[in-house]
């Protein structure tokens, strides 16, 4: 993504996360990823996606350290 956009499409989020856009949409519908709809199209706020990633990484590390303790 050459230009940093504040609001991203499912395709752009898919490229950012290296997953298929339909997977992004499925996660959005299920409430697993922060998103909002404009008409029938899902949109994603970059800072919310970045925060969501940080939270996932954090919880992943917490779960691993609990497992190792």
VEXDREN-2710 file (C-alpha; in Angstrom, 1 decimal):
% VEXDREN-2710
k/r/px/py/pz
1/UNK/0.0/0.0/0.0
2/UNK/1.9/3.0/-1.2
3/UNK/-0.2/5.7/0.6
4/UNK/-1.3/5.4/4.2
5/UNK/-5.1/5.8/4.2
6/UNK/-7.1/6.3/7.4
7/UNK/-10.1/4.3/6.2
8/UNK/-9.5/1.1/4.3
9/UNK/-11.5/-1.4/2.3
10/UNK/-11.6/-5.2/2.9
11/UNK/-9.2/-5.6/0.0
12/UNK/-6.7/-3.2/1.5
13/UNK/-7.0/-4.8/5.0
14/UNK/-6.5/-8.2/3.3
15/UNK/-3.3/-6.9/1.7
16/UNK/-2.2/-5.4/5.0
17/UNK/-2.8/-8.6/6.9
18/UNK/-1.9/-10.9/4.0
19/UNK/-5.2/-12.7/4.0
20/UNK/-8.1/-12.9/1.4
21/UNK/-10.6/-10.0/1.4
22/UNK/-13.5/-12.5/1.9
23/UNK/-11.8/-13.7/5.1
24/UNK/-11.6/-10.0/6.2
25/UNK/-15.4/-9.6/5.4
26/UNK/-16.2/-12.8/7.3
27/UNK/-14.4/-11.6/10.4
28/UNK/-16.1/-8.3/10.1
29/UNK/-19.6/-9.9/9.9
30/UNK/-18.7/-12.1/12.9
31/UNK/-17.5/-9.1/14.9
32/UNK/-14.0/-10.5/15.2
33/UNK/-12.3/-7.5/13.6
34/UNK/-13.2/-3.8/14.1
35/UNK/-15.2/-2.6/11.1
36/UNK/-18.2/-0.6/10.1
37/UNK/-20.5/-0.7/7.1
38/UNK/-21.3/2.0/4.5
39/UNK/-24.2/0.7/2.6
40/UNK/-23.2/-2.9/1.8
41/UNK/-19.5/-2.3/1.9
42/UNK/-17.3/-2.9/4.9
43/UNK/-14.8/-0.2/5.9
44/UNK/-12.0/-0.4/8.5
45/UNK/-10.2/2.4/10.4
46/UNK/-6.5/1.9/10.2
47/UNK/-5.8/2.9/13.8
48/UNK/-8.5/0.4/15.0
49/UNK/-6.9/-2.4/12.9
50/UNK/-3.5/-1.6/14.3
51/UNK/-4.8/-1.5/17.9
52/UNK/-6.6/-4.9/17.2
53/UNK/-3.3/-6.4/16.0
54/UNK/-1.5/-5.1/19.1
55/UNK/-4.2/-6.6/21.3
56/UNK/-4.0/-10.0/19.5
57/UNK/-0.2/-10.0/19.8
58/UNK/-0.5/-9.1/23.5
59/UNK/-3.1/-11.8/24.3
60/UNK/-1.1/-14.3/22.3
61/UNK/2.0/-13.6/24.4
62/UNK/0.0/-13.7/27.6
63/UNK/-1.5/-17.0/26.7
64/UNK/1.9/-18.5/25.9
65/UNK/3.5/-17.3/29.1
66/UNK/0.6/-18.8/31.1
67/UNK/1.1/-22.0/29.3
68/UNK/4.9/-22.0/30.0
69/UNK/4.4/-21.1/33.7
END
